[in-house]
Amino acid sequence: MSWAVEEWKEGLSPRVLQKIHELESQVDKLKKERQQRQFQLESLEAALQKQKQKVTVYVYFEAFLHLFMIRKRNYFIVMPVKNLDKN
């Protein structure tokens, strides 16, 4: 198979063959770079999703804490009034 792929290069001058080799090397290098960047992108996307989950948990926790504080405040407001009603 490799031989058939290389067949089209037969009869080309050494200078042209060198240029083809340089271009093929550059293509290989760019493919590797693309793979590395794709991996980096996927890693960053995963990290972003993890951060979004943390932020969501934090927002829910803050809302829960706020609600708890409101209920606690209301309890201390309502209890003395209930005690007055009992007396």
Stockholm file with secondary structure:
# STOCKHOLM 1.0

chainA/1-87         MSWAVEEWKEGLSPRVLQKIHELESQVDKLKKERQQRQFQLESLEAALQKQKQKVTVYVYFEAFLHLFMIRKRNYFIVMPVKNLDKN
#=GR chainA/1-87 SS CHHHHHGGGTTCCHHHHHHHHHHHHHHHHHHHHHHHHHHHHHHHHHHHHHHHHHHHHHHHHHHHHHHHHHHHHHHHHHHHHHHHHHC
#=GC SS_cons        CHHHHHGGGTTCCHHHHHHHHHHHHHHHHHHHHHHHHHHHHHHHHHHHHHHHHHHHHHHHHHHHHHHHHHHHHHHHHHHHHHHHHHC
//
